[in-house]
Amino acid sequence: MTDVIQIGRIPTRRQFLDCIRTSSYIYGIWRAWGDGMASIITCIDGVFQWELDKAVSSGGIEATREREIKHNKNIKKQLHRLHISSL
């Protein structure tokens, strides 16, 4: 099973449980943040991971790094909630 998560959507409960049960792979752009970054989320063998696809904007590298830290915290919280509410 391969499933693409649309922009702005988190995995549904069913996608999440199917991924864990079948050790399948979910990949997609999870959220476009509107500030030059988008979260790319993957699920392999029931483990969700993410990375930020980032563009250095007019704020430069320092501002980009600050946004990266903020988004990583937000993504961790949302994945944690999804994990707890889905099991």
C-alpha angles and dihedrals in degrees: 000000000000119000130183118213111217122233111281095016129112118211113278120241089255093050090049095049093042089053092053094043097047099030086233131156129254118188132169149112101285101188138357105215098201094234100086096283134099128186115234111199128193133183118200122171091351094305118118118213132169143193133191120242099209138182120201105241133195089287089070130222096314093055090045091054092050091053090047092055092048094049093047089055091049093048092049091053093048094047090048091053091046092050095049095043093048101051 
